[in-house]
Every structure is written in C-alpha cells, then in structure tokens.
Amino acid sequence: MVLHLGMKKYCINTAPIISLPIVGREDRFPVRRIYCVGKNYKKHVVEMGGDPKRSTPIFFTKSRETIVQDGSNIPYPPLTQNLHFEVELVVAMASAKDIFGYGVGIDMTRRDLQSIAKESGSPWDMAKNFDQSAPCSALLPRDTAPDLKTAKISLEKNGMIKQDSTLDNMIWSVDEIIAHLANSLTLTAGDLIFTGTPEGVGEVKSGETLIGAIDGLPSITVHYI
Ligand code: MN
C-alpha cells in the first residue's frame, strides 16, 4: 500500500492551526471560519443610527488568524483613532447544523474606517478583519452549558460596565442565525459565529483592559498596550 497522505510538499510554511481551549477538556477546538452578525440588538442598531424595524441581519467575516486568546496583551492597531469593543455570544459549530459549544468574543472594530466604508459603500474588511481583532474566550461544550436564553451579557472596561444586556434582546436567535447562514452557505465543523453586540459599544485606548462576560460562560479578558 502506498500512503500519499502527508506526502505533499509545500513551497512555503503551512499555516498554523488556530484553536481555542475547551472548558474541562485537554483537547482544543480548531477554528475554521468566523462569521459575524451585524445589527442583532435593537438598541445597538439605534445607537449606530439605523432603523431597527427595517433592519435585517447582515453577515461579515473575520479570518481565523484574528483570534486572540484570553489573557492576551494586544498592541493598539494601526490606521485608527477610534478602536471599538463589541461584546458578543460566540457559537462554535460541531457540524453544519450542530452546535459544539459557546464562548464570549469581542468583535473589535476600527469604527472610523467602518464609518468611511459605510459612507462610500465599500467593504468592511479593513474595519473588522485586521490583526488580533477577534478576542475569544475558552469554549463551554453545549452539553454542560446552562440555558442561555436570558443570560446577562456585559463588557467591562477598566472596571466600569460599558455594555449590559441580556441575550433575549437579540433580534435573531442563535437558531435563526444558523438557519439564515445555512441558506447562504454550508456551515462546517470548526466555524465560529459572533452573534452581534448589544448597545453601549465604545472606544478602548492603550493601557485599558476589557472583560467580556456572559453568565454561565468563561469570560474573555484582554489588555491593550
Ligand atoms: Mn459585532
């Protein structure tokens, strides 16, 4: 028998596997794609100047290389004077339809670049998908997770609560988001979904610490340097 597996040679180094720790387990969750939902909490749609009645969820993506582990120091990114935090429930997929588990993420946003992109009808990539723009907590497997329907979600900056809501304020539920995505593409094991942020988004500066939390899930802490 001739084994071909692993015999391919590549002209440059292959990309490392990006992964997240799993609560109570030794193995890790390898991240594939990252889908993010925009406009999923009415009060956040309003604070961004939108009309919540007419808003439908929008999707954008981040590269898996944007993942930042809990407890990291993050250099303040280039090209922005207005870096924003957006705390979000993160859903980790075990298959096209099955949820592996949940975590807490912070959808970091270069808000000034996003405003320019919105005005000119340009893509959001440079506002959303930049180095270290997706801090994410460890994942809690679904079978050990509490009922999250009304769980509190919050973001604390230097000890001050900046975002404070509950997951039942989501316009589109987790199941609806998954159904919506599944109509557009084939979700796959390893995919993460950032499910949108409640109101209270704001700026973070060098020297400040962010803690994103959802009741019953591991939290995410990052420090900007
Ligand atoms: Mn977001």
Residues whose N, C-alpha, C, O or C-beta is under 5 A from the ligand:
A	BS01	MN	V37 E86 D107 G196 T197
